[in-house]
């Protein structure tokens, strides 16, 4: 999660996330402000609502 946001334009990010540092729900994505950052159960938060998109890099889904 980042506290840096973008309001417009195209952005390319280079993410380095070593395999040994990833958990069972390794997701990279984007979300609008106000997207939930907590859940009562273990799940992918990114991509779980209409206000976010996420890609699970472990399952490739």
C-alpha positions as CSV (number, residue, x, y, z in Angstrom):
1,X,0.0,0.0,0.0
2,X,1.2,3.5,-0.8
3,X,0.3,6.9,0.4
4,X,1.2,8.4,-3.0
5,X,-1.8,8.9,-5.3
6,X,-2.2,9.9,-9.0
7,X,-5.2,11.9,-10.2
8,X,-4.7,11.6,-14.0
9,X,-2.3,10.5,-16.7
10,X,-0.6,7.3,-17.6
11,X,1.9,5.7,-15.1
12,X,4.3,2.9,-15.4
13,X,5.6,1.4,-12.1
14,X,8.5,-1.0,-11.7
15,X,7.7,-3.3,-8.8
16,X,10.4,-5.5,-7.2
17,X,8.9,-8.0,-4.8
18,X,11.1,-11.0,-4.0
19,X,9.2,-14.4,-4.1
20,X,10.4,-15.2,-0.6
21,X,8.7,-12.0,0.7
22,X,5.3,-12.8,-0.8
23,X,2.5,-14.4,1.2
24,X,-0.3,-16.6,0.0
25,X,-2.3,-13.6,-1.4
26,X,0.3,-11.7,-3.3
27,X,-1.7,-9.1,-5.3
28,X,-0.5,-6.0,-7.2
29,X,-3.1,-3.5,-8.3
30,X,-4.7,-0.1,-8.2
31,X,-7.6,1.3,-6.1
32,X,-9.6,4.5,-5.7
33,X,-9.6,6.4,-2.5
34,X,-12.1,4.9,-0.1
35,X,-11.4,1.3,-1.1
36,X,-11.5,-1.0,1.9
37,X,-8.1,-1.7,3.4
38,X,-9.2,-4.3,6.0
39,X,-11.4,-7.4,5.9
40,X,-12.8,-9.8,8.6
41,X,-11.4,-12.8,6.7
42,X,-8.2,-13.6,4.7
43,X,-8.8,-12.4,1.2
44,X,-7.5,-10.4,-1.7
45,X,-8.7,-6.8,-1.0
46,X,-7.5,-5.4,-4.4
47,X,-10.0,-6.5,-7.0
48,X,-12.7,-7.4,-4.4
49,X,-14.8,-4.3,-5.1
50,X,-15.8,-2.1,-8.0
51,X,-13.3,0.5,-6.9
52,X,-10.2,-1.5,-7.3
53,X,-8.4,-3.9,-9.7
54,X,-5.9,-6.5,-8.7
55,X,-3.7,-9.2,-10.2
56,X,-2.7,-12.2,-8.0
57,X,0.8,-12.8,-9.1
58,X,0.9,-16.2,-7.4
59,X,-2.1,-17.7,-9.2
60,X,-1.8,-15.4,-12.2
61,X,-5.6,-14.5,-11.9
